[in-house]
Amino acid sequence: MRVALPVTGTGHLDPRWGRAHLIAVATVAGGTVTDWAEHEVAWDHLHDEGGEGAHHARVARFLREQQVEAVVANHMGPGMTRMLTTMGLPTVLGAEGDARIALEAALAELGASA
């Protein structure tokens, strides 16, 4: 399973999904993180360029390109939540603290020992 999380440069979960600067994409197999790659998406700068639809399309494109199957975040707006639901991506909200620990905690909720 491939899971996306907004992260900070210090390894913590960024509370801003749609305005994150970095997104980590973790590959999980057998309940263990087997790969962790951080991508500079610059959504913090790009968020207000174009309308909401343009921003959501940017996020959706990234998620498809990275073959993301689930999202773990602290918070996101209702429009973004709807978009992820429409894409069929399970989303765990309310995560915080160290990003890797937050991912591990979210795996049970995602039902992912994948």
Salt bridges, closest charged atoms under 4 A:
ASP14 OD2 - ARG16 NH2 2.89
GLU40 OE2 - HIS21 NE2 2.70
ASP44 OD1 - HIS21 ND1 2.89
ASP44 OD2 - HIS45 NE2 3.71
ASP48 OD1 - ARG19 NH2 3.58
ASP48 OD1 - HIS47 ND1 2.81
